[in-house]
Amino acid sequence: MEDTINKYPLLDKLNVSRETCLEFKEFMSMVREKNKQINIISSKTEEEEEMMNRHIIDTAQIIDFIDLNSSSSSDLGSGAGFPGITVAIMLKNLKKRIKIKLYEKSYNKACFLKNISKKLNLDTEIIQKDIFELSEMKTGSIMSRAFKPLPVILNLVNSNFTNYKNLILFMGKSGEKILEQTLKEWDLVFEKKKSITSKDSFLLNIKKIKKFKCK
């Protein structure tokens, strides 16, 4: 554990336990193995150091925004499990009973997420459906990373979820420009937090969503 912390000092900022760190490494190993069969992450980011920084630490930093008083949280377009599996590992080791619902349309990726959850004994529910065809959903925090453009996600959450606490998104280099354009059509109550893994990125924690009425 100490060797890993020394190698990845950003982990220290997240205050993760030894058990969490070990399960992060096991998760990464499973991702690399699966990536030999199907493309679930870019081959450029599958080496340990790159995956730890670009995927694990990057997604783990949203833990401060997760509503810990809700019984569930939802990950939209889970893919390889970032951020859903990362957060599930952290919550497990924090002894928080919060079910992570992972929405993933791909059969192969959904099977992969189920295998990880079983091996690591995570409190998850893998939903292999097109989330755009679901309605009246309820959850605590909603999270999403590299799934759909911001306006599409806002419309999805606004239309298909009847109850939720907050929406957490990862914004990249063009995030400020995208947010500026989006605010012309959407009335949002939000806060921003600078990413610890990239000087050009930030986290967007949206607490209320309302679309402006067309004039």
C-alpha positions as CSV (number, residue, x, y, z in Angstrom):
1,M,0.0,0.0,0.0
2,E,2.7,2.5,1.0
3,D,4.6,1.7,-2.3
4,T,1.4,2.5,-4.2
5,I,0.8,5.7,-2.3
6,N,4.4,6.8,-3.0
7,K,4.0,5.9,-6.7
8,Y,0.7,7.7,-7.0
9,P,0.7,10.6,-4.5
10,L,-2.7,11.8,-5.7
11,L,-4.1,8.7,-3.9
12,D,-3.1,10.3,-0.6
13,K,-5.3,13.3,-1.3
14,L,-8.3,10.9,-1.6
15,N,-7.5,9.3,1.8
16,V,-8.2,5.8,0.6
17,S,-7.7,2.7,2.7
18,R,-5.3,-0.2,2.1
19,E,-8.3,-2.4,1.1
20,T,-9.6,0.2,-1.3
21,C,-6.2,0.6,-3.0
22,L,-5.8,-3.2,-3.3
23,E,-9.3,-3.5,-4.9
24,F,-8.4,-0.6,-7.3
25,K,-5.4,-2.6,-8.5
26,E,-7.5,-5.7,-8.9
27,F,-10.1,-3.8,-10.9
28,M,-7.4,-2.4,-13.2
29,S,-6.1,-5.9,-13.7
30,M,-9.5,-7.1,-14.8
31,V,-10.0,-4.1,-17.1
32,R,-6.6,-4.9,-18.8
33,E,-7.5,-8.5,-19.2
34,K,-10.9,-7.7,-20.7
35,N,-9.4,-5.1,-23.0
36,K,-7.6,-8.0,-24.8
37,Q,-11.0,-9.4,-25.8
38,I,-13.1,-6.2,-26.4
39,N,-12.2,-2.6,-26.5
40,I,-13.6,-1.2,-23.2
41,I,-10.9,1.5,-22.8
42,S,-8.4,3.1,-25.1
43,S,-5.2,1.0,-25.4
44,K,-3.3,4.2,-24.7
45,T,-4.6,4.2,-21.1
46,E,-4.5,0.5,-20.2
47,E,-1.0,0.5,-18.7
48,E,-1.1,0.7,-14.9
49,E,0.3,4.2,-14.3
50,E,-1.9,5.7,-17.0
51,M,-5.0,3.8,-15.9
52,M,-4.5,4.7,-12.3
53,N,-4.2,8.4,-13.0
54,R,-6.6,8.8,-16.0
55,H,-9.3,6.5,-14.8
56,I,-9.1,5.4,-11.1
57,I,-8.0,8.6,-9.4
58,D,-9.8,10.8,-11.9
59,T,-13.2,9.1,-11.1
60,A,-12.5,8.5,-7.4
61,Q,-12.3,12.3,-6.8
62,I,-16.1,12.6,-7.1
63,I,-16.6,10.8,-3.8
64,D,-17.1,14.1,-2.0
65,F,-20.1,14.9,-4.2
66,I,-21.9,11.5,-3.7
67,D,-25.0,11.8,-1.5
68,L,-24.2,9.4,1.4
69,N,-27.8,9.6,2.8
70,S,-29.4,8.0,-0.2
71,S,-29.9,4.3,-0.7
72,S,-28.7,4.3,-4.3
73,S,-26.6,6.2,-6.8
74,S,-26.7,5.8,-10.6
75,D,-23.9,5.8,-13.3
76,L,-25.1,6.6,-16.8
77,G,-23.3,4.8,-19.6
78,S,-21.0,2.9,-17.3
79,G,-18.7,1.4,-19.9
80,A,-15.7,-0.2,-18.2
81,G,-17.0,0.9,-14.8
82,F,-15.7,4.5,-14.5
83,P,-16.9,6.0,-12.3
84,G,-19.5,3.5,-11.1
85,I,-17.2,0.6,-10.1
86,T,-14.6,3.0,-8.7
87,V,-17.2,4.6,-6.4
88,A,-18.7,1.3,-5.4
89,I,-15.3,0.1,-4.2
90,M,-14.8,3.3,-2.2
91,L,-18.3,3.1,-0.6
92,K,-17.8,-0.6,0.3
93,N,-14.6,0.2,2.2
94,L,-16.3,3.2,3.8
95,K,-19.0,0.8,5.1
96,K,-21.7,2.8,3.3
97,R,-24.7,0.8,2.2
98,I,-25.5,2.6,-1.1
99,K,-26.3,0.5,-4.1
100,I,-24.7,1.7,-7.3
101,K,-26.9,1.3,-10.4
102,L,-24.8,0.9,-13.5
103,Y,-26.7,1.6,-16.7
104,E,-24.9,0.0,-19.7
105,K,-26.6,-0.9,-23.0
106,S,-23.8,-3.2,-24.3
107,Y,-24.2,-6.8,-23.4
108,N,-20.5,-7.5,-23.2
109,K,-19.7,-4.5,-21.0
110,A,-22.7,-5.3,-18.8
111,C,-21.4,-8.9,-18.3
112,F,-18.0,-7.5,-17.5
113,L,-19.5,-5.2,-14.9
114,K,-21.4,-8.1,-13.3
115,N,-18.2,-10.2,-13.1
116,I,-16.2,-7.4,-11.4
117,S,-19.0,-6.7,-9.0
118,K,-19.2,-10.4,-8.1
119,K,-15.5,-10.8,-7.7
120,L,-15.1,-7.7,-5.5
121,N,-18.4,-8.3,-3.7
122,L,-19.7,-4.8,-4.6
123,D,-23.2,-3.5,-3.9
124,T,-24.3,-2.9,-7.5
125,E,-27.1,-3.4,-9.9
126,I,-26.2,-3.8,-13.5
127,I,-29.0,-2.6,-15.8
128,Q,-28.4,-3.7,-19.4
129,K,-31.0,-1.4,-21.1
130,D,-31.1,1.7,-23.2
131,I,-31.5,4.3,-20.4
132,F,-33.3,6.7,-22.9
133,E,-36.1,4.2,-23.0
134,L,-36.6,4.1,-19.2
135,S,-38.8,6.5,-17.2
136,E,-39.8,7.6,-13.7
137,M,-36.4,6.6,-12.3
138,K,-35.4,7.5,-8.7
139,T,-32.0,7.7,-7.2
140,G,-29.6,9.7,-5.0
141,S,-26.6,11.0,-6.9
142,I,-26.3,10.6,-10.7
143,M,-22.9,10.4,-12.2
144,S,-21.6,10.2,-15.8
145,R,-18.3,10.3,-17.6
146,A,-17.7,10.5,-21.3
147,F,-21.3,9.3,-22.0
148,K,-23.2,12.0,-24.0
149,P,-22.9,15.8,-24.5
150,L,-24.0,17.9,-21.6
151,P,-27.3,19.1,-23.1
152,V,-28.3,15.5,-23.9
153,I,-27.6,14.3,-20.3
154,L,-29.5,17.3,-18.9
155,N,-32.5,16.5,-21.0
156,L,-32.3,12.8,-20.0
157,V,-32.1,13.5,-16.3
158,N,-34.8,16.2,-16.5
159,S,-37.2,14.0,-18.4
160,N,-36.5,10.5,-17.2
161,F,-35.8,10.9,-13.5
162,T,-38.6,11.8,-11.1
163,N,-36.3,12.2,-8.1
164,Y,-32.6,12.6,-7.6
165,K,-30.2,14.5,-5.4
166,N,-27.5,15.8,-7.8
167,L,-25.8,15.2,-11.1
168,I,-22.1,14.9,-11.2
169,L,-20.2,15.3,-14.5
170,F,-16.6,15.3,-15.7
171,M,-15.8,18.3,-17.9
172,G,-12.7,18.4,-20.1
173,K,-10.7,21.0,-21.9
174,S,-13.7,22.5,-23.7
175,G,-15.9,22.2,-20.6
176,E,-16.1,25.9,-19.9
177,K,-17.2,26.7,-23.4
178,I,-19.8,23.9,-23.4
179,L,-21.1,25.0,-20.0
180,E,-21.4,28.6,-21.2
181,Q,-23.4,27.6,-24.3
182,T,-25.6,25.2,-22.2
183,L,-26.5,28.0,-19.8
184,K,-28.3,29.8,-22.6
185,E,-30.9,27.1,-22.6
186,W,-30.8,25.6,-19.1
187,D,-31.2,27.2,-15.7
188,L,-28.8,25.3,-13.5
189,V,-27.8,25.5,-9.8
190,F,-24.3,24.1,-9.7
191,E,-20.8,24.2,-8.3
192,K,-17.5,23.5,-10.0
193,K,-14.4,21.8,-8.6
194,K,-11.0,21.8,-10.3
195,S,-9.9,18.3,-11.2
196,I,-6.9,16.9,-9.3
197,T,-5.7,15.0,-12.4
198,S,-5.8,17.6,-15.1
199,K,-5.4,21.4,-15.0
200,D,-7.7,21.8,-17.9
201,S,-10.6,19.8,-16.4
202,F,-13.2,20.2,-13.7
203,L,-16.1,18.4,-12.0
204,L,-19.6,19.8,-12.4
205,N,-22.0,19.2,-9.5
206,I,-25.5,20.2,-10.6
207,K,-28.1,20.3,-7.9
208,K,-31.1,21.7,-9.8
209,I,-32.0,21.5,-13.5
210,K,-34.7,23.5,-15.3
211,K,-35.0,24.2,-19.0
212,F,-35.8,27.8,-20.1
213,K,-39.1,28.0,-21.9
214,C,-39.0,29.0,-25.5
215,K,-40.2,32.5,-26.2
